[in-house]
């Protein structure tokens, strides 16, 4: 395995890790309804980089609009 393969593998692993973390965050959020969460997860995985970036931005804005606090029910 040469340097290019190592860099490519690391980049792909980082993308998959980010998408997994973002999917987890979407489903733990109390901001959206279940149907919206499913559609956002599909966007994350079907349009990998752009979809994940879009969902990440929307999730950040919605949480900021609600005061950035996680309700107690989402912590447990």
LOZA-430125 format. One record per residue (C-alpha): residue in three letters; x, y, z. Coordinates in steps of 0.05 Angstrom, whole numbers, padded with zeros to 5 digits, always signed. Example, Ala and Ser with C-alpha at 12.3 -4.5 7.8 and 13.67 -1.06 7.14 Angstrom:
% LOZA-430125
ALA+00246-00090+00156
SER+00273-00021+00143
***
This chain:
% LOZA-430125
UNK+00000+00000+00000
UNK+00031+00066-00021
UNK+00020+00136+00006
UNK-00039+00152-00040
UNK-00077+00089-00018
UNK-00065+00107+00055
UNK-00090+00178+00045
UNK-00151+00154+00006
UNK-00168+00102+00059
UNK-00161+00154+00115
UNK-00206+00203+00077
UNK-00259+00151+00065
UNK-00257+00128+00137
UNK-00264+00201+00160
UNK-00325+00211+00115
UNK-00359+00148+00139
UNK-00344+00166+00212
UNK-00373+00236+00202
UNK-00435+00210+00168
UNK-00446+00158+00223
UNK-00438+00210+00278
UNK-00485+00258+00241
UNK-00538+00203+00231
UNK-00534+00188+00306
UNK-00542+00262+00322
UNK-00602+00269+00276
UNK-00639+00211+00309
UNK-00622+00236+00379
UNK-00648+00306+00363
UNK-00716+00328+00389
UNK-00720+00383+00337
UNK-00748+00341+00280
UNK-00805+00291+00272
UNK-00790+00219+00257
UNK-00806+00225+00183
UNK-00759+00284+00176
UNK-00704+00246+00212
UNK-00711+00187+00164
UNK-00708+00234+00104
UNK-00647+00269+00132
UNK-00612+00203+00143
UNK-00626+00183+00071
UNK-00598+00249+00048
UNK-00535+00238+00090
UNK-00521+00170+00060
UNK-00547+00178-00011
UNK-00511+00244-00025
UNK-00451+00233+00020
UNK-00410+00297+00026
UNK-00460+00350+00004
UNK-00520+00317+00039
UNK-00482+00309+00104
UNK-00458+00381+00102
UNK-00528+00406+00089
UNK-00559+00366+00145
UNK-00503+00387+00192
UNK-00516+00460+00177
UNK-00591+00454+00185
UNK-00584+00415+00251
UNK-00536+00468+00278
UNK-00583+00525+00260
UNK-00645+00491+00289
UNK-00609+00475+00355
UNK-00582+00545+00359
UNK-00653+00573+00347
UNK-00678+00531+00406
UNK-00625+00558+00452
UNK-00574+00503+00441
UNK-00598+00463+00501
UNK-00610+00389+00497
UNK-00675+00370+00533
UNK-00666+00322+00592
UNK-00703+00267+00556
UNK-00650+00266+00501
UNK-00593+00256+00549
UNK-00614+00190+00579
***
